[in-house]
Amino acid sequence: MRHWEPYAPRTPRLRVHETSCCGEYDLASEGGQYFVLRWNGDHYEETSRGRYGHAVKVWLEVTATHHHQDMTA
């Protein structure tokens, strides 16, 4: 299970590089660090902050295995 923590901006500019098909997850970066963001209904959470290769690996894992509630009916 992946560890998610509240997203706290560390620089004034957040860049979103990719968004999942349903918009639930974003591959983002700021200040040279990459991470995966998700909206929990109240605030954004992040996981896997660090180098591009690590964040992309997690991004691919999360987007390949998630099941959006609107798509599972």
ABEGO torsion letter per residue (X at the ends): XBBBBBBBBABABBBBABBBAAGABBBBBBGGBBBBBBBAGABBBBBGBEBAAAAAAAAAAAAAABBBAAAAX
